[in-house]
Amino acid sequence: MNGQGTAGNVIAALASFFIPGLGQLIQGSWLKAIVFFILTALFWLVLLGWIFHLWSIIDAALYEAPERRGFRNYTY
């Protein structure tokens, strides 16, 4: 299970720290990765990119993988 505080999320958050959107790309969210990268780059031109940069890091750290349908409540 991939939830808050897992190693995968920590790695994704660190990746987003260096390159906004890279953490989302690692987690498989292509559209989010592109949006974070472009918005951060555009807003750095007016010195507000840090807002999207931090948002990218926090989003990667709080990511929860979607559950597979039908297998959610079963334990084996």
N, C-alpha and C positions, 0 to 999 in steps of 0.2 A: 504494500500500500504506500502510495506516495502522498504524504501530507506535510503540513507545516513542521519544519525542524528536521526533515530527513536530509541525508547527505546530498541527494540529488538537488534539493532546493537550495542548500547552502552553496553548492557549486554553481548553480544557475544564478544565484544572487551575486556571487563573486564575479562571474562572467559579465553580468549586467553592470557591475561597478566599473569595469574597464571599458566595455563597449555597450552602450544602451541597446537593449533588444537582443543581445547575444544569449542571455539567460532564457528568454522566451523561445528563441530558436532552438536551443538545446532541449527544451521541454516539448518541442514539436508544434508550437504556436506560431506558424509562419507569418500570419497576418499581423498579429500583435507585435512580432519582432520588427517587421517593416515599419509599422506605424510608430513604435517607440523610437526607432533609429531616425526616421525622417523628422518627426516632431522635435526630438532633442536637437538634432542638427540645425533645424530652422530657428528654434527658439534660442539657441546659443548665440545667434547673430544679434539678438536684442538683450543678451545677458540674462535670460530667464530659462535657459536650458537646464539648469540645475534642478528645476521643479520636475521636469519630465525624466531627468536622469535618476533622481531619487524615487520617483514613481515606478520606473522600470525595475529598480533594485527591489523595492518592496513587493511589487507584483510577482517577481520571480520567486521571492522567498515564501510567499503565501500561496503558491500554486497548489492546487489539489487536482490530481488526475481524475478524469471522469470515470465513474464506475461502469463496469461491463454489465449490460442488461441481463437480468436473469440469474446472475451469480453473486449478487450483492450481499445477501444475508446468509449465504451458505458457508459452513466451515467444514473443512475436510481433515 
